[in-house]
Amino acid sequence: MSVLPQLVFVGPSVDWWALLPQMILLGAALLILLVSALAPQRTSSGLVTGTTVCSAAAAWIATFGLWSDVRTEGPSASIASALGVDGFSVFFTMLIVIALIATAMLAHSYLDREGIDPPEFHALLLCSAAGAIVMASANDLIVMFLGLEALSIGLYVMIAMHARRPEARESAMKYFVLGAFSSAFLLYGIALTYGSTGSTNLIHVRDYLTAVVFRDQHLLMAAMALLLVGFSFKVAAAPFHFWAPDVYQGAPSPVTGWMASVAKAAGFAALLRVFFVAFATHDADWSPIVAVLAFITLIVGAVMAILQNDVKRMLAFSSISHAGFVLVAVQSASNKGTSAALFYLFTYTFMVLGSFAIVGAMGADGEHPLDRYAGLGRSRPILAMAFTILLFAQAGVPLTSGFVGKFQVIGAAVADRSYLLAAVAMLTAVIGAFMYLRIVMAMYVADREVEGPSPTLHWTVAIVLGAVTGFTILIGIVPQFLIEFADDAVPVLIRG
């Protein structure tokens, strides 16, 4: 009688400490849903907002501990190397949890005013943030896709939660359909990457491409092209930007700020990790394509922005233009370019969150014509001053973080000898400045006052506006500590 050998399953090694930020956010989401389901009365919006803010603060503390470990012990990995713990992932995790605190505070008064149920919104916001962190940390294309879907599905529902506005449901459906379309490109690119290299792990793909010389690279080129198309949809890079203006306009203002900041930052984090880790040896193949994307995105974003008369659509096309600036840094395929991209994404996140906070404070969502902002400098001078600073920062005016970010990006392009692209970036920055000045002129120069009720500024919104405006000015004057933080994240990323 033969004895069958006993098979022992050995699971992957899991570093639970490395997963602590995601677990805190997901645990807070489950807690909010549980309490709201069991509570005999409607859950207080203050309790829900406080839970979200406290969980995000706890996640930031855990992330700071991970940063200390990375600096002393070097990068590590968890779950069979599917998630990386390095300077790059820590950088974006800190950015995401800070933006989560700001968005939760911005949404506090907005949800009450618009009659949106707070527990479901905050639970989805927490899950979306966890998905964004997974995207920035993933060392495997499948795990990265799971993080992307967690981020996107939460966004679809948050956009549609404004039940009284048919524009919100229309925006959610448009975003869902085009998001699924872009996910198909991404999945096909993942499949072709596996077919050409035999793995979806970014480190394994990099090692394979370093060791093997292809006789026929068509399959690999198709994989990189499809991945680039999928990520371009997510970051709203032209010509894959058509969904952005309509979705941004129809979504609730706090959700629009979350999409324009964190969703874009997570998309670029995934793009940088894939192309600078897995396909670093083939940068000569993908860098020219990214340069063309950057060129088109800069032109489309700047030109279309000045043709708009709705402030939300202006900021939507402005967001597309900012994606072009980040792509200018990405195409350089260098340490300097990657550091510039990280710095730009960090500063841009707070500029755009503050801008959409003011848009949300201007009253009920819907149309946001430029005329609504007429005379705001006289009726609400502090609000107008904060908006002016944030708009000047996006335009790249000196002594703001936007100027330093644009300077870093254009410097990276010049160092890479991409002189034409650097010139186009400077030209589109001038064109885009006209759009920002139109809003500023409406606030300070227009003769008539703002029609309708005066915008109300809740104390949570005031705190966020004060923080993001102060940060924008601080980085414009003393940018060195953030530049060094971005520099520290880059070498680990490129080494994998």
C-alpha positions, 0 to 999 in steps of 0.5 A: 500500500503506497503512502501519498506524500503529505502536501504542505501549503506554504503561504506568502510572507506578510508584513502586517506592519507594512499594511497598517495604513490600508488596514486602518482606513478599511477598518474605519470604513467598516466601523462607520458602516457598522455603527450607522447600520446598528444605530437607532437614529441617523448617525451624526455627520460630526461623528462620521467626519471625526472617525475619518479624520482620526483614522487618516491621522492614525494612518499618517502616523503609521506611514511616518513609522514606515518612512523611518524604517525605510531610511534605516533598514532600506526598502522591503516588500510584503505579500510575496513582493506584491506590495513594496514599502519604499520611499516612493510608496511612503511619499504617496501614502502620506500625500493621500492620507493628508488629502483624505483629511482635507476632503473629509473636512470639506465634505462635512458641511457640504453633505449636510447642505446637499442632503447626502448621507454621510456614513456611506460617503465617508466609507466609500471615501476611505475605501477609495483612499485605501485603493489609491495607496495600493496603487502607489505601493503595488509591485505587481500589475494584478495588485495594482489593478485591484487598487485601481478598481477600489479607487474607481468604484468608490468614485463612481458611487460618490459621484452618483450620491447626489440623488437630487441632481440628474447631472450627477447620475449622468456624470457617474454613468459617463465615468463608469462607462469610460472607466471600464473602457480604460480598464479593458486597455489596462487589463489587455496590457497586463495580459500582453506583459505576462505573455511577453515576460512570463510574469506580472511582478514588476521586479521580475519583469525588469530582471527578465527584460535586463537579461533577455534580448528580444528578436521580436519586440512587437508583443512587448511594445503592444503591452507598453502601449496599452498600459500607457493608454489605460493610465492616460485615461485615468490621469485625463491626459489628452487625447483620452481626456474627454470624460473629465470636463463633464464628470468634474462639472457634474460631480459634487465639489468635494468629490471633484477635488478628490478626483482631480487630486488624489485619483490623478496622483494615484494614476501617476504613481502607478504609471511611474512605478510601472514604467520606471521599474518594469520598463526602465531598460526600454525607456528609449521606446516609451519616452518619445510617446510620453513626450507626444502625450505631454505636448498634446495634453499641454496644448489641449488643456491650456487652449480649451480652458480659456474658452470656458465660461464655467469655473468648474469646467475651467478648473477641469481643463486646468487639471488636464494641463497640469497632467501635461506638466507632470508628463513633461517630467515623466518623459525625461526618464531620469531621477531629476524628472521623477523627483520633479513629477513627485514634487509637482503632484504633491503641491498640485494636490493641495492647490486643487483641493483648495480651489474646489473647496471654494467652488463648493462654498459658493453655493449649491452645485450645478452651473458655476458661471464666471458671473457668480464670482463677480464682486467676490473680492468686496463681499468676501475678501478673505475667500477671494484672497485665498482663491487668488493665491491658489489660482496664482499658484496654479498659474506658476506665479513666483513665491508660490509652490506652483512656480517651484513645481513648474520650474522643476519640471521645465528644468528636468526637460531642459536637462534631458535636452527636450528643448521644444517640449520645455518651450511648449510648457512655458508657452502653455503656462502663459496661455493658462495664466489668462484663464486664471486671471479671468477669474481673478478679474471677475472677483476684483474688477467686475462692477456688480456684486455676486447674485444670490445668497452670500457664500457661507464658509463652514469652520471646517472649510476655513481650516482647510483653506487656511492650511492649503493656502499657507502650505502653497505660500510656504513651499513657494518660499521654502521649498527645499524640504519637500524637494529633498523628500521627493529626491529621497523617494526616487532612487528606491523607485528606480532600483525597485 
